[in-house]
Amino acid sequence: MSSRIAAHVASVNQAIIPPTTIAETGQFPLSIYRPWFRKFFIFVVPLGCVSYFPALAILGREDQAIGSPHWFQCSAPLIGVVFLLISLQVWKFGVRHYRSTGS
């Protein structure tokens, strides 16, 4: 009996506790989040471009989050690659201009 209650409580806790990392956020569809949060994970940190939009294209479903067209869903992984290349350039710039404190 107690194991049934524990299993139920564990599932309720998982539903109540919000995602704590970006990786956990990517496990859920963007349509469950508020509009400002969706835009952040589409345009600032393009997490939706590498998980949400390709999944919609493969499943053939409409986007309920922002109403993106099918061609965008199919090309979204390329946007993720572009963001990766930009991030690598920023990283290289930071490494080149890094100065240790000496301590």
Secondary structure, DSSP 4 states (H G I P E B T S, - for coil): -HHHHHHHHHHHHHHHSPP-SHHHHTTS-GGGS-HHHHHIIIIIS-HHHHTHHHHHHHHT---SSS---HHHHHHHHHHHHHHHHHHHHHHHHHHHT------
